[in-house]
Amino acid sequence: MAQNKEFHYQQGERILCYHGPMIYEAKILEADNKHPKTNLSGPHYLIHYKGWKNTWDEWVSEGRVLKFNDANLAKQKNLEESLSKKGRSTVKKPAQETTAEKGKKRRRDTLTDKDESVKKPKINIPVPDPLRAILVQDWENIDKSSLVVPLPRKPSVKDIISQYRTYRNKKGGQESDGIANEVIDGVQFYFNKCLRSRLLYTSERQQYRGIRNKFEQLDNSQIYGAEHLLRLFVSFPQLISNMNLAEDTLDTLKYHLSDFLNFLNDHRKEYFIDEYQKFKD
């Protein structure tokens, strides 16, 4: 471990660390004055997430690391509760079952769980560190400061997708273009389909109803921008895990989604806004 007075955390220290929009307990393994792979300057730490396999160990910037103390543990708990509320759905209570039916159901569920564990591999679509920081700030603005993204956004999700399509088609060959365009079409489809159910915080729903009434003729992708598009990419691993995809198809899909994320990261200064606003009826 490189020792430097600029480091605020030490080797072996118990910490909390942002991973996507969530905060997890972790441990510092090493530190360096720059990222070993990207060469980004500044303090970086190799961290191991508690209870996770070593394959999830990663180098992170100091901005993602938090001291392990009561204040940050409370922040972790509040964030978990906020995100769980966003994804919670109402489940109809089943009718009472007989003892025999319960036994059959338990055996059936056990088999189903085993099948599902085989069908649903762990999906990892790496989010660049600057976009992780944007996700965290997005959550802070919405959940803690009671702000909203100004709508309609320019560039819109549709604009961004169009620009990425142009970039991607110039980058790849004819066969690659066809696959890339299918993935791009899928991103726009899922954004329009999932925005209301998956990509909004509770405090944004009133704004959503108002903006939809005002722009009934437009798709969600023509109203919302990069902030909500980034939330979709964070949701993709769960969405993809519910699809029964062949391994080579899955690898191709992950490659193109990662490429799109890197494009978002490269253009983040022009796509993402710095200031949110108070919601006005």
C-alpha positions, 0 to 999 in steps of 0.5 A: 500500500502506498502511504501518502498524507493525502489518503484519508483511509488506511489499509485494513480499515472497515468502511462503507462504499457506494456501489451503484446507488447503494452503500455496502460495508467493505474493507480497504485492501490497498491504496494508490495515488491513481487508478491502476487501470485508468490512470485517473489521478487522486487517491484510489482504494482497492476494496473488498465488499463484505460477504461478496466474492473476491471477483467483486473487489475493485478500485474506487475513487475516494469520493465513493468511500465513507467512514464507518460510523453511526451517521453513515450507517444511518445514511445507508439504512435510509438509502436502502429504505428509499430504494426498496419503497421505489421497487415495492409492489402490491401482492395479493394475499393467497387463499389459505392452503391445507397442510398437504397443499403447503407440503406440495407447494414447498417441494415445488418452490424448492425445485423452482428456486433451484431452477431459477438459480441456474437460469439467472446468472449474476449480471454485471454491467460496470458503471463508470465512476463519474456516473456512479457519482451522478447516481448518488447526487441524483438520489440526494437531490430527489430524496433528501433535498426534495428537488426534481429534474426540470422537464421536459429535458433537452437533450431528451432520451430519444435525442441521446439514443439517436446520437449514440446510434449515429456514433455506433453505426460509424464505429462498427461493421455491417453485422455489428451495426445490426446487433447494435441497432437492436440493442438501441431499439430495446433501450428506448422500448424499455425506457418507455415501458419501465419509466413509471414502474421502475425509474421514478422516486415516489416524490417524482410521481406527481410531476410525472402525472402533470407532465404526461397530461401536458404532453400526451402525444409524446413518449416518455423518451421525448420528455425525460433525459439522461438522469432517468436513462442512467437509472434504467441502466442500473435496472438492466441487470435485474431485467436481463436476469429475468430473460432466458438468454443464451450465454453468447447472446447475454455477452453480446448484450452486456457488451453493447450496454456497456458501450452505451454507458461509456458513451454516456460517460464521455458526454456526461457534461453535455447530457446531465444537468447540475441543478435540479429544481423545486417541484411546482404544480 
